[in-house]
Amino acid sequence: MRFFLKIFLLFSVINVFSQNSVDVVTTKKIDSLYREDQFYFGFTLNTLQNKPTGLTQNKFSPGVSFGFLRDMPINKKRTIAIAPGLGFAINNYNQNLAVTLNNTTPVYEVISTDYRKNKISHFLVEVPLEFRWRSSTYESYKFWRIYGGFKLGYLLYDRSVYDKSNSKIIVSNNKDFNKMHYGAYLSTGYNSLNVYVYYGLNSLFKTAKTSTESIDMNALNIGIMFYIL
């Protein structure tokens, strides 16, 4: 009986020792073909440049953009890439250039403060093309980035609202707006927070004028951009 007891105790000690001495080895697969920042979402404050005489923006003019970018690294470290994409944007411009109609012809007038709301809204489909630099690695989700590019937009729908004390005038699908919009932009920052600037290189209007001058306004939009894998 003592013999069997000694054998049992011996195997128990060996078993405990073996459990404590064996290290569990874990491996982590390295993704050498990782990509960054495939989806984007932006929020901007929209301003107008080259305004006609007397035109002002006295209210916040918001813009929203979102879409998908195909990240294509071009160096071995995958810190430099190009990224074509497809997205949508909604841009609003609160200002005092009233758009009314004379029969079916749009008429433009810089108005005084005697109105409730005066806004132009654009809904666009956009095709961005970015050149990218970032300090990322396959295992880091926090890094510096500088993304610059060119964006081409097509105006799908437009709407102008002039709301004064006794009436509201709405003009949509205005033939005087440029259908094609294009400009350069820069997005830079660290981790989730990125400053974004877009400068339109052509006028919002194709052919439009007030009673005294042509309207050749272009957009300068400043805001923040978020990227998601």
Backbone bond lengths (Angstrom), bond angles and torsions (degrees), N, CA, C in turn:
res aa  C-N    CA-C-N  psi(-1)  N-CA   C-N-CA  omega(-1)  CA-C   N-CA-C  phi
1 M - - - 1.459 - - 1.527 110.86 -
2 R 1.356 115.31 -41.99 1.465 119.11 177.58 1.527 111.74 -63.37
3 F 1.325 115.38 -35.61 1.471 119.85 179.64 1.535 110.72 -61.92
4 F 1.324 117.16 -47.14 1.461 120.97 -179.80 1.539 111.65 -65.99
5 L 1.323 116.16 -33.66 1.453 119.93 178.09 1.516 110.60 -66.52
6 K 1.353 117.48 -42.42 1.461 121.13 178.26 1.536 111.37 -63.30
7 I 1.325 116.63 -40.32 1.472 120.00 178.57 1.519 110.94 -63.27
8 F 1.325 117.00 -42.97 1.468 121.98 179.29 1.530 111.53 -61.02
9 L 1.360 116.29 -45.53 1.468 120.56 179.94 1.520 111.36 -65.40
10 L 1.331 117.23 -37.12 1.462 121.65 179.94 1.518 111.04 -63.34
11 F 1.320 117.67 -46.71 1.472 120.82 -179.94 1.537 112.32 -68.36
12 S 1.328 115.82 -31.21 1.473 119.37 177.27 1.516 110.60 -65.68
13 V 1.334 116.82 -43.27 1.466 121.08 179.40 1.524 110.78 -64.83
14 I 1.347 116.80 -43.15 1.472 121.31 179.63 1.520 110.72 -62.07
15 N 1.334 115.76 -41.21 1.464 120.49 -178.82 1.525 111.57 -64.35
16 V 1.357 115.83 -44.66 1.468 119.84 178.83 1.515 110.80 -64.01
17 F 1.331 117.70 -42.52 1.457 121.98 -179.75 1.534 111.37 -62.70
18 S 1.337 115.30 -41.46 1.466 118.94 -178.65 1.513 111.34 -67.12
19 Q 1.345 117.29 -35.57 1.461 120.29 178.95 1.515 110.83 -67.36
20 N 1.318 118.55 -36.05 1.456 121.46 -178.21 1.519 112.91 -78.27
21 S 1.333 117.46 -22.22 1.455 120.08 -172.90 1.525 113.07 -95.30
22 V 1.337 116.87 -13.87 1.469 119.48 -177.93 1.518 109.19 -87.76
23 D 1.304 117.65 122.53 1.462 122.39 176.47 1.519 109.52 -88.16
24 V 1.325 115.24 139.29 1.462 120.39 176.13 1.523 107.90 -87.56
25 V 1.307 116.06 117.87 1.457 121.83 -177.18 1.525 109.04 -97.32
26 T 1.311 116.35 120.70 1.462 121.05 177.48 1.515 109.20 -111.36
27 T 1.281 115.46 145.65 1.463 120.74 179.02 1.514 109.79 -119.76
28 K 1.271 114.86 146.47 1.464 121.50 178.60 1.509 109.30 -119.04
29 K 1.290 114.83 123.42 1.455 119.77 -177.70 1.522 110.05 -75.33
30 I 1.308 115.83 127.57 1.456 121.45 179.34 1.518 109.48 -89.09
31 D 1.337 115.14 123.47 1.459 120.18 178.68 1.523 108.49 -90.54
32 S 1.309 117.08 99.46 1.463 121.20 -178.20 1.520 112.03 -83.33
33 L 1.324 117.04 -2.58 1.467 121.15 -178.81 1.525 111.13 -119.38
34 Y 1.335 116.19 32.09 1.465 118.99 -177.23 1.527 111.13 -69.41
35 R 1.312 114.98 155.87 1.464 122.87 174.86 1.521 108.55 -125.52
36 E 1.339 115.51 162.33 1.458 120.04 -178.12 1.529 110.90 -124.29
37 D 1.335 114.66 153.90 1.466 122.53 161.66 1.533 113.78 50.82
38 Q 1.309 117.14 65.16 1.459 120.20 -176.74 1.532 113.06 -84.22
39 F 1.337 118.24 -33.86 1.462 122.06 179.48 1.529 109.31 -112.97
40 Y 1.330 116.18 149.82 1.455 119.93 179.29 1.526 110.87 -135.88
41 F 1.320 114.58 152.19 1.461 122.37 175.46 1.512 107.72 -144.66
42 G 1.352 117.28 128.22 1.452 121.07 -176.54 1.508 112.89 -130.80
43 F 1.327 114.85 151.96 1.469 122.19 176.33 1.519 107.70 -131.98
44 T 1.338 117.24 127.52 1.465 120.45 -173.16 1.530 112.45 -130.70
45 L 1.312 113.66 158.77 1.466 123.23 166.50 1.521 106.39 -101.98
46 N 1.333 117.35 120.80 1.462 122.03 -172.70 1.526 110.87 -98.93
47 T 1.316 115.42 126.76 1.459 121.04 177.31 1.527 109.37 -122.19
48 L 1.327 114.92 160.50 1.461 122.06 -179.38 1.516 110.42 -112.74
49 Q 1.321 115.84 135.24 1.454 122.48 178.18 1.533 109.40 -109.51
50 N 1.338 115.76 159.60 1.471 122.09 179.61 1.529 111.33 55.31
51 K 1.314 114.48 49.06 1.465 120.78 -176.59 1.530 111.67 -75.18
52 P 1.330 117.20 149.43 1.465 119.71 172.75 1.529 110.76 -64.58
53 T 1.302 116.29 161.66 1.463 121.99 -179.99 1.526 110.65 -57.58
54 G 1.328 116.44 127.57 1.461 121.29 176.66 1.518 114.40 90.57
55 L 1.335 118.73 -9.08 1.465 119.74 -178.67 1.528 110.03 -80.19
56 T 1.331 115.76 132.05 1.457 121.97 179.54 1.526 110.14 -134.64
57 Q 1.323 115.00 159.33 1.460 122.35 172.74 1.517 107.78 -117.54
58 N 1.320 116.02 106.62 1.463 119.88 -174.14 1.522 113.25 -109.03
59 K 1.333 116.88 9.08 1.456 121.34 177.14 1.523 109.40 -135.74
60 F 1.321 114.73 161.09 1.457 121.10 176.64 1.525 109.92 -65.44
61 S 1.339 116.99 129.91 1.464 122.47 -178.71 1.528 108.66 -116.34
62 P 1.330 118.26 98.47 1.459 120.70 -174.17 1.521 113.31 -85.89
63 G 1.326 114.69 157.11 1.454 122.17 173.20 1.514 110.06 -141.42
64 V 1.316 116.60 147.68 1.461 122.59 179.02 1.515 108.72 -132.27
65 S 1.329 117.38 136.53 1.464 121.26 175.71 1.529 109.27 -137.88
66 F 1.318 116.11 149.06 1.459 121.21 179.91 1.523 108.85 -157.67
67 G 1.336 116.05 153.89 1.454 118.66 179.61 1.514 112.63 171.69
68 F 1.319 114.55 -164.16 1.461 123.31 -175.53 1.523 109.54 -126.32
69 L 1.348 116.14 138.74 1.460 122.82 177.08 1.530 108.79 -126.31
70 R 1.325 116.46 134.15 1.458 121.25 178.24 1.517 108.87 -92.27
71 D 1.346 116.39 104.45 1.459 122.19 -177.46 1.530 109.70 -76.01
72 M 1.347 116.24 124.37 1.463 121.24 -178.10 1.532 109.35 -129.60
73 P 1.343 118.54 91.71 1.474 121.40 179.43 1.530 111.86 -61.35
74 I 1.330 115.78 145.61 1.466 120.15 -176.97 1.532 112.23 -123.87
75 N 1.331 118.34 4.40 1.467 119.81 173.41 1.527 109.52 -128.06
76 K 1.313 117.02 166.70 1.467 121.69 -173.71 1.519 112.40 -64.27
77 K 1.325 117.69 -38.16 1.462 121.21 179.58 1.524 112.57 -76.34
78 R 1.327 116.87 -9.96 1.465 123.46 178.22 1.530 112.29 62.71
79 T 1.331 115.44 30.45 1.457 120.88 176.84 1.527 112.34 -96.87
80 I 1.311 117.22 -11.07 1.462 122.51 176.68 1.523 107.41 -120.90
81 A 1.338 115.56 135.52 1.462 118.60 -175.77 1.522 109.71 -153.78
82 I 1.317 114.87 163.43 1.455 121.74 166.15 1.522 106.90 -115.95
83 A 1.339 116.29 154.10 1.464 119.45 -174.46 1.522 110.68 -149.00
84 P 1.325 117.99 97.83 1.470 120.40 169.85 1.528 109.62 -78.34
85 G 1.318 116.91 156.77 1.456 118.52 -176.89 1.511 114.16 -157.14
86 L 1.303 114.22 -175.27 1.465 122.95 178.92 1.520 107.78 -148.41
87 G 1.338 116.19 133.42 1.456 118.73 -178.63 1.514 112.63 -158.60
88 F 1.327 114.41 -172.04 1.460 122.05 -179.64 1.525 108.96 -134.99
89 A 1.326 115.60 154.28 1.466 120.61 178.82 1.519 109.84 -143.70
90 I 1.319 115.16 143.47 1.465 122.48 172.55 1.521 106.64 -121.99
91 N 1.321 117.52 116.07 1.458 122.49 -178.18 1.522 110.27 -118.38
92 N 1.317 115.32 129.89 1.463 121.69 177.31 1.523 109.79 -115.03
93 Y 1.335 115.46 143.87 1.466 121.16 178.84 1.523 108.07 -132.78
94 N 1.332 115.82 103.58 1.461 120.85 173.77 1.522 108.65 -86.24
95 Q 1.319 116.60 123.15 1.464 121.40 -176.36 1.536 108.53 -162.12
96 N 1.317 117.78 -172.90 1.469 120.58 -175.28 1.527 112.89 -116.44
97 L 1.342 116.73 32.83 1.463 121.06 171.57 1.536 107.68 -99.23
98 A 1.312 116.86 101.17 1.460 121.43 -177.22 1.526 110.19 -77.95
99 V 1.330 115.28 136.72 1.466 121.90 175.06 1.525 107.78 -111.66
100 T 1.326 116.09 116.52 1.458 122.04 177.33 1.527 108.70 -123.91
101 L 1.325 115.75 -179.02 1.457 120.17 -178.64 1.519 111.02 -124.65
102 N 1.314 115.30 136.71 1.463 123.28 167.99 1.516 106.44 -110.82
103 N 1.339 116.94 98.74 1.459 122.99 -164.49 1.536 107.98 61.25
104 T 1.297 118.87 -108.47 1.479 120.70 177.18 1.527 112.10 -113.11
105 T 1.318 117.46 7.21 1.463 121.63 -177.55 1.521 110.60 -95.52
106 P 1.346 118.59 123.42 1.468 120.71 177.99 1.527 111.72 -64.96
107 V 1.324 115.27 139.70 1.463 122.57 178.26 1.530 107.44 -124.38
108 Y 1.341 117.06 137.86 1.458 122.51 -174.13 1.522 110.14 -119.50
109 E 1.338 115.00 133.54 1.460 120.41 -178.77 1.521 110.14 -146.98
110 V 1.330 115.61 130.28 1.460 120.39 172.60 1.519 107.21 -77.00
111 I 1.350 116.27 119.65 1.455 120.76 -171.13 1.522 111.12 -106.39
112 S 1.355 114.88 168.93 1.462 121.04 178.61 1.534 109.13 -85.73
113 T 1.302 116.69 -159.05 1.470 120.87 -177.49 1.529 112.27 -86.25
114 D 1.301 119.13 5.59 1.464 121.99 -176.91 1.536 110.88 -83.49
115 Y 1.333 116.69 64.45 1.460 121.38 176.95 1.527 109.42 -159.80
116 R 1.333 116.16 156.44 1.459 121.67 179.51 1.524 111.58 -88.14
117 K 1.320 114.40 -44.36 1.466 119.94 -176.74 1.513 108.75 -149.72
118 N 1.328 115.32 142.14 1.459 120.45 172.56 1.526 107.15 -147.25
119 K 1.317 116.04 111.74 1.458 119.76 -169.87 1.521 110.62 -144.67
120 I 1.339 114.57 143.49 1.463 122.36 170.27 1.522 107.60 -112.87
121 S 1.333 117.01 132.67 1.463 122.21 179.23 1.517 109.76 -123.82
122 H 1.322 115.49 136.84 1.467 122.23 178.45 1.527 109.54 -124.42
123 F 1.330 115.32 136.05 1.459 121.40 172.83 1.523 107.54 -118.58
124 L 1.349 116.17 119.57 1.463 121.08 -172.00 1.521 111.94 -126.96
125 V 1.319 115.46 149.86 1.463 121.26 164.23 1.523 106.26 -98.51
126 E 1.331 117.29 135.81 1.457 121.17 -171.75 1.522 112.00 -124.57
127 V 1.329 114.71 148.06 1.465 121.86 176.00 1.527 107.45 -124.97
128 P 1.336 117.54 96.14 1.470 120.32 177.68 1.527 111.91 -87.12
129 L 1.313 115.31 154.04 1.461 122.24 172.12 1.515 107.24 -136.50
130 E 1.344 116.60 115.82 1.462 122.05 -174.17 1.517 112.19 -110.29
131 F 1.331 115.07 146.66 1.461 122.65 164.45 1.521 106.39 -108.80
132 R 1.352 117.64 126.10 1.453 121.46 -167.42 1.526 112.88 -121.29
133 W 1.337 114.53 138.44 1.464 121.36 165.54 1.521 107.24 -128.17
134 R 1.342 116.62 138.16 1.458 121.09 176.67 1.530 109.67 -150.60
135 S 1.313 116.87 158.64 1.467 122.20 -179.64 1.528 110.80 -99.73
136 S 1.311 117.58 31.66 1.467 121.90 -173.34 1.522 112.11 -81.70
137 T 1.335 114.38 163.11 1.461 123.40 168.35 1.524 107.56 -133.99
138 Y 1.330 116.54 172.86 1.457 120.13 -177.60 1.528 112.63 -63.80
139 E 1.356 117.70 -21.82 1.459 120.43 -175.35 1.520 113.13 -110.96
140 S 1.340 118.21 5.35 1.457 121.60 -177.24 1.526 111.03 -114.09
141 Y 1.322 115.55 128.51 1.458 120.83 176.96 1.525 111.92 -103.74
142 K 1.323 116.88 0.75 1.455 121.50 178.49 1.522 107.95 -121.14
143 F 1.322 116.57 116.77 1.457 119.62 -177.43 1.522 109.96 -159.14
144 W 1.333 114.95 163.71 1.456 121.57 175.31 1.524 109.40 -81.16
145 R 1.324 115.52 148.00 1.464 120.10 177.25 1.525 110.52 -143.19
146 I 1.323 115.19 146.66 1.462 122.77 168.76 1.521 106.31 -133.30
147 Y 1.307 117.00 110.53 1.458 122.84 -179.60 1.534 108.44 -117.83
148 G 1.292 116.45 121.91 1.457 121.03 176.78 1.508 109.80 -125.50
149 G 1.322 116.53 151.92 1.456 116.59 -177.94 1.513 114.33 -171.46
150 F 1.306 112.78 -169.45 1.462 123.48 -178.64 1.517 107.47 -127.82
151 K 1.322 116.18 139.79 1.454 120.41 -176.12 1.535 109.98 -129.01
152 L 1.309 115.35 130.75 1.462 122.27 175.86 1.523 108.17 -111.53
153 G 1.324 116.89 128.09 1.460 120.92 -179.08 1.511 111.90 -124.19
154 Y 1.329 115.20 145.22 1.468 121.10 176.03 1.529 108.05 -116.81
155 L 1.329 116.45 126.26 1.463 122.23 -177.04 1.526 110.25 -76.41
156 L 1.333 116.10 110.07 1.458 121.30 179.04 1.521 112.41 -83.82
157 Y 1.342 115.66 -36.06 1.466 119.48 -175.99 1.517 108.98 -156.14
158 D 1.328 116.32 141.48 1.458 121.41 175.57 1.523 109.56 -133.81
159 R 1.331 114.48 154.06 1.460 119.97 -177.97 1.524 109.19 -151.24
160 S 1.304 116.45 126.90 1.465 122.43 176.71 1.526 108.05 -114.82
161 V 1.333 116.29 130.81 1.467 121.65 -179.05 1.523 108.78 -123.22
162 Y 1.341 115.15 122.17 1.462 121.70 174.99 1.525 106.81 -118.75
163 D 1.323 115.82 104.78 1.460 122.02 -175.93 1.524 108.69 -110.56
164 K 1.328 115.86 106.73 1.463 120.17 177.23 1.522 109.27 -109.41
165 S 1.315 116.85 -173.92 1.460 120.73 -168.91 1.529 113.90 -62.06
166 N 1.322 118.21 -34.50 1.464 119.87 -174.02 1.525 114.58 -118.27
167 S 1.322 118.38 3.67 1.465 120.10 -179.74 1.528 110.61 -163.92
168 K 1.333 114.05 162.22 1.450 121.08 175.57 1.523 108.32 -130.02
169 I 1.340 115.47 127.63 1.465 121.15 -179.81 1.523 108.55 -113.81
170 I 1.326 115.90 124.10 1.460 122.03 179.88 1.526 108.81 -119.33
171 V 1.311 115.42 125.96 1.467 121.60 178.09 1.528 107.48 -121.95
172 S 1.326 117.05 124.85 1.458 121.10 178.81 1.525 109.93 -126.11
173 N 1.334 114.87 160.70 1.470 121.82 -178.09 1.528 111.43 51.07
174 N 1.322 113.65 51.18 1.464 121.34 -178.49 1.530 109.82 -72.60
175 K 1.331 116.30 120.69 1.470 122.02 -177.44 1.526 112.64 -67.40
176 D 1.324 118.23 -14.05 1.465 120.84 -178.25 1.530 113.26 -81.86
177 F 1.327 117.61 -14.51 1.457 119.95 177.61 1.527 110.57 -77.77
178 N 1.316 114.98 143.71 1.463 119.68 171.97 1.528 109.55 -66.76
179 K 1.312 116.86 132.41 1.454 120.30 175.34 1.530 111.16 -75.68
180 M 1.320 116.69 -35.21 1.465 120.75 -180.00 1.533 109.83 -98.74
181 H 1.317 115.60 128.17 1.456 122.35 175.91 1.528 107.82 -121.41
182 Y 1.319 117.55 137.75 1.452 119.50 178.23 1.528 109.97 -147.62
183 G 1.343 114.15 151.96 1.453 118.95 -178.74 1.509 111.94 -172.81
184 A 1.333 115.34 175.54 1.465 122.74 179.58 1.524 109.26 -106.76
185 Y 1.336 115.99 151.85 1.460 119.10 -179.86 1.527 110.59 -146.54
186 L 1.333 114.28 162.47 1.461 122.38 178.81 1.524 108.26 -140.87
187 S 1.324 115.82 134.14 1.464 122.06 176.33 1.525 107.58 -129.49
188 T 1.322 116.80 123.51 1.453 119.68 -177.26 1.518 110.39 -145.64
189 G 1.347 115.77 145.64 1.454 119.17 179.35 1.511 111.79 168.78
190 Y 1.336 114.70 -165.46 1.459 121.99 -178.88 1.516 109.61 -131.80
191 N 1.314 115.53 135.05 1.454 122.19 178.99 1.533 109.87 58.30
192 S 1.323 118.85 -124.78 1.461 121.59 -174.29 1.522 113.28 -83.97
193 L 1.319 117.92 -23.79 1.460 121.16 -173.10 1.521 110.66 -94.27
194 N 1.340 116.40 118.89 1.454 122.07 -178.83 1.528 110.11 -135.51
195 V 1.313 115.76 130.74 1.459 121.26 175.77 1.532 108.57 -82.98
196 Y 1.327 116.00 136.42 1.459 121.61 -174.73 1.529 109.53 -127.60
197 V 1.344 115.95 134.04 1.466 121.91 177.82 1.528 108.51 -134.56
198 Y 1.335 116.19 130.13 1.465 122.06 175.92 1.524 108.76 -124.66
199 Y 1.343 115.97 134.10 1.468 120.81 177.05 1.527 108.88 -123.14
200 G 1.320 115.77 118.01 1.457 120.50 179.20 1.520 111.67 -72.96
201 L 1.313 116.32 131.61 1.466 121.29 -177.31 1.528 113.12 -95.72
202 N 1.320 117.36 -3.52 1.465 119.54 173.46 1.521 109.61 -133.91
203 S 1.308 116.37 166.09 1.459 122.18 -175.81 1.526 111.36 -74.30
204 L 1.338 116.10 148.51 1.457 120.08 173.67 1.531 111.11 -65.80
205 F 1.329 116.00 -29.82 1.464 120.96 -178.44 1.524 110.79 -102.87
206 K 1.296 114.91 142.70 1.459 121.25 174.70 1.519 110.08 -86.33
207 T 1.311 116.60 -54.68 1.469 122.91 176.95 1.518 107.83 -141.40
208 A 1.318 116.33 108.12 1.463 120.83 177.68 1.516 108.73 -157.99
209 K 1.327 115.50 147.56 1.460 119.74 178.22 1.518 110.04 -155.08
210 T 1.311 115.39 150.42 1.451 120.98 169.75 1.525 107.27 -82.50
211 S 1.283 116.86 -169.61 1.468 119.56 179.35 1.523 112.16 -70.57
212 T 1.344 116.86 -13.95 1.461 119.03 -174.63 1.528 114.86 -122.26
213 E 1.349 117.86 -21.20 1.468 118.12 -175.06 1.523 111.78 -156.69
214 S 1.335 114.77 161.37 1.460 120.99 177.16 1.530 110.08 -74.84
215 I 1.322 115.49 154.43 1.458 121.54 179.26 1.523 108.33 -106.97
216 D 1.329 116.04 110.31 1.466 121.41 -177.52 1.523 111.11 -125.09
217 M 1.300 116.47 44.66 1.468 120.52 -176.26 1.527 111.24 -74.97
218 N 1.318 115.44 143.11 1.464 121.47 171.44 1.520 109.37 -126.35
219 A 1.316 116.59 167.22 1.468 121.82 -171.41 1.526 111.83 -98.73
220 L 1.318 115.19 143.02 1.465 123.67 167.13 1.525 106.20 -128.95
221 N 1.333 116.68 110.09 1.458 121.99 -175.40 1.527 109.38 -114.16
222 I 1.328 116.33 127.68 1.459 122.49 -177.34 1.523 108.79 -126.82
223 G 1.333 116.60 133.96 1.453 118.22 -179.36 1.514 112.08 -172.86
224 I 1.336 115.07 -146.97 1.461 121.81 -179.08 1.526 108.97 -126.60
225 M 1.328 115.05 151.08 1.459 121.53 -178.98 1.531 109.31 -129.74
226 F 1.329 115.12 138.08 1.461 122.13 176.72 1.520 109.04 -116.76
227 Y 1.337 116.02 139.29 1.466 121.75 178.01 1.528 109.75 -118.81
228 I 1.323 115.47 141.15 1.458 121.99 -179.12 1.518 108.71 -131.13
229 L 1.334 116.46 138.16 1.460 121.22 179.38 1.523 110.65 -67.34
